[in-house]
Amino acid sequence: MALIELAGIERRFQLGDTTVKALAGIDLTIDAGEYVAVMGPSGSGKSTLLNLLGLLDRPDIGHYRLEGRDVTTLSADEQAKVRSARIGFVFQSFHLVPRLTAAENIALPMTLAGIAPADRARRVTAALKDFGLDHRADHKPDQLSGGQRQRVAIARATIMQPPLILADEPTGNLDRHTGEDVVNLLEALNARGVTLIVVTHDPGMGERARRRLVMEDGRLQSDSAGAPG
């Protein structure tokens, strides 16, 4: 079943007197449960595509259907509700709230969604245990290692149980061993049925995905659904 359907997507930015096409005529379908790597040189449109998929940006032309619903027609508030419930984000720089503890950072999406405190506490406790963070629950981000911070970020991204995880260079600030642990966590989520889309410059990570999209100059240059390397 198609989770994501993009039809004729274009995104333009004005730089002085020049119009830059960050995305040009993108047609793309991604089924529920896929593991997709988005690759290509800097400036190729990878991050613009990810922002659009995450409803952090809108196309100038074209339509984006998520779970069969045309989300390009929604208001900003309606898009925010979809984003909160259906999409989880994992960023290279973690994007944790510095003054909140690990437990509070993980709980944040549920707090914003108005989930009852008792339910929040139960789900956070389970997430801390699942991600090996129960002994770090009361630590703030500056008291955590890079790998621990990324695990908090993944726990936060998945606490609402979204069907889609978008990861932008999730291992970019981590050493190889820690990065491997983080990739294994993301792949375990995908094995449980979560759709995983990863923007990466790392060929090794790209080879692990079951499908690879290569971007260049805002266009989709290739789409390989071959077996992982």
Beta strands, then each sheet from edge to edge (+ up, - down):
strand 1: 2-15
strand 2: 18-31
strand 3: 35-39
strand 4: 61-66
strand 5: 69-70
strand 6: 87-91
strand 7: 164-168
strand 8: 195-199
strand 9: 211-216
strand 10: 219-224
sheet 1: 2+ 1- 4+ 5-
sheet 2: 6+ 7+ 8+ 3+ 9+ 10-
end
